[in-house]
C-alpha cells in the first residue's frame, strides 16, 4: 500500500504551484493555505508536505508562521522544508509543530552538519529530499544545477543511516505529464530497503497505482488535486 501525501508550496504565504521549478511560471491556488490543510485533513489524509519556496530560493525560511498556523488547527503530520541552513532552523521548525524537517540543498552543501543534527534530534526527524534533472541533483529551489549523480550521493546517505527519502523529478514537476516511474524503479532496484516517496508529475490515480507497483512507500501529490484531476476521496483507498 502506498501513502498519498498532499503538498502545499508557499510563496508570500499563498498556496502555489510552479511549472518545472520555474518561479516565473507560478499559479496561485489559494490565499489561505491553512484552510487547504484543514480540507486535506477532512478528507482523511494524515500527512502533509509543506515547502517554503521563498525560503528554498533565498536560503532563509520565510513562511514559518504558516506552519505554526497549520499545526495549531490540524493534527496532520507535517514535513516542512525550504531554506533550512542551521540547527536553529531545525529547532524552529520542530518547535512550530512539524513532525519532520525536510532537507534538500543543505544536505549537499552542509552534509557533515546535517549528520550532527541527525545525531542530536534523531534521523527519523529528517526527510531527505533530492531534486533531480537527468539524475543529477539541483539546488536552491531547483535554480542551480550540479553534476552530482543522485545514485552515488544517495548511497552515502544510506550508509550514514538515513532510511526515508523523497526524490523529485524536476522535469515532471507541475506538468501533469505523469511520474517518472522508471527513475523510482531504478532507485529501488539499487536500494531496495529504503522508504522512497515519489514526487513530480502525478496526473491521475493510475500514476499512483504504478508507483505503488514499483514499490514506492509514498507519493506527493499537488497540482493534480488542485486542478481537480484527482479527487482526494479517490486517493484514500490506493
Buried (B, 14 or more C-beta within 10 A) or exposed (E): EBBBBBBBBBBEBBBBBBBBBEBEEBEEBBEEBBEBBBBBBEEEBEBBBBBBBBBBBBBBBBBBEBBBBBBEEBEBBBBBBBBBBBBEBBBBBBEBBBBBBBBBBBBBEBBEBBBEBBEEBEBEBBBBBBBBBEBBBBBBBBEEBBEBBBEEBBEEBBEEEBBBBBBBBBBBBBBBBBBBBEBBBBBBEEBEEBBBBBBBBBBBBEBBEBBBEBBBBBBBBBBBBBEEBBEBEEBEEB
